Amino acid sequence: MNDDSVRKMKKFLFTILFASVALTGKAQVNTTTALQGSWSGKLNVGAMSLTLVLHLEQADGYVVATLDSPDQGAKGIPAFKEFLSDDSVAVKVESIGMTYRARLKDGKLDGTFSQRGFSTSLVLTKGVVEAKRPQSPQPPYPYRTEEVTFRNEADGATLAGTLTWPVGYDKKEKPVVVLLVSGSGQQNRDEELFDHKPFLVIADYLARQGIATLRYDDRATGKSVGGEVKNAITADFMRDAAAGLDYLRHRMTFGKVGILGHSEGGSIAFMLGARKKVDFIVSLAGPGVKGDTLLAAQSNRILSLSGQPANMTVEKYRQQDAVQQIPWIRWFNDYDPSDDIRKTRCPVFALNGDRDCQVISSLNLTAIKQLLPQSKRNLVKEYPGLNHLFQHCTTGLPTEYGQIDETISSEVLLDMAQWIQSLR
């Protein structure tokens, strides 16, 4: 399994139609075709629909075919061209047993999508529909940003990020600052996925409310360099975040230094909270139960919503080959956050959406509420109708993430800002 496949396994533990895989061997080549360009359409898979994009582009004098499944975060998948003319195309991705064969009809590609015994009609229209992301801030910004780096010496990682200063910052008082820590899988400083940029939206919103943030590219991602990735576990990524906290404190320009962690980042937040490294924690769907329990519950929720029997047990889950082979999953399965949550004495805001399919809210928040030391400053809150990304959604399935225009609920943004401001 290559590094990209490992990251996808860490990101979503459910069956997907596409994965970014490298193909060996040469595809049939064409120097020209009237079909050149991008073609997109909706693939109906049971109760779900997925956007599929076929690109036929010139490269080094030949036509090259690639596929995107933007709703699943997969782009640039190399495809073997079985046939290509001015009115017909046939492509396949052999490693996942997928084929698409179509003819030009009334200006559209009218064809059949097949994968491992499943077949359905798929009509593609010329062009690509751009995703709407109305919450993504656009320059010029009313605040100052600074490109910074900090070093995790223990792991040989240099992390690059963006320090966002609050609106109106004039150095006369020390603002609160929050380190943003992303979920599983290597992500850039905006935690970008499915064309959404949650951390950019959060940083922008908090800056307008007088709160500074530091968000950074995960190790060996974007402008960050160094650090083991293939065999890295959550404890390794925790040291990256700890280095970010040390950097913020050593600048001597901030008041309280907190951490906002999403999903796996929430685990890291509690690990650092137990070690008294932070002044406060915002846990966005951070796990509150043992890893194998969480992932078995995740599988059952997704199976149920996909119309399949929800019969996954912890024992059955742990017997899967992928679970045994991937170091990150092996470690996460055995990690029980209970002790770290119990030892966290700083203020905590733990939140979940009740339609979260990856970290089940009822299981998660109940555990966190029971484990956290009693404090009037703690807040544990469930949000109706929100998924794992805190978007308003229909089912909560990960296949919806890219289809939703909203990046993060405005209520969540408001609550986070008001809670952080209440700690001053």
RACORUR-V916043 format. One record per helix or strand of 2 or more residues. SS is the DSSP state (H for helix, E for strand). FROM is the first residue (numbers start at 0). TO is the last residue. If there is no record, write none. Layout:
ss=SS from=FROM to=TO
ss=SS from=FROM to=TO
This chain:
ss=H from=2 to=10
ss=E from=36 to=44
ss=E from=47 to=58
ss=E from=61 to=68
ss=H from=69 to=71
ss=E from=73 to=83
ss=E from=87 to=92
ss=H from=93 to=95
ss=E from=97 to=104
ss=E from=107 to=114
ss=E from=117 to=125
ss=E from=144 to=151
ss=H from=152 to=154
ss=E from=156 to=163
ss=E from=174 to=180
ss=E from=191 to=192
ss=E from=195 to=196
ss=H from=197 to=207
ss=E from=211 to=215
ss=E from=224 to=225
ss=H from=233 to=249
ss=E from=253 to=261
ss=H from=263 to=273
ss=E from=279 to=283
ss=H from=290 to=304
ss=H from=313 to=317
ss=H from=320 to=324
ss=H from=326 to=333
ss=H from=337 to=341
ss=E from=346 to=352
ss=H from=360 to=370
ss=E from=378 to=382
ss=H from=397 to=402
ss=H from=409 to=421
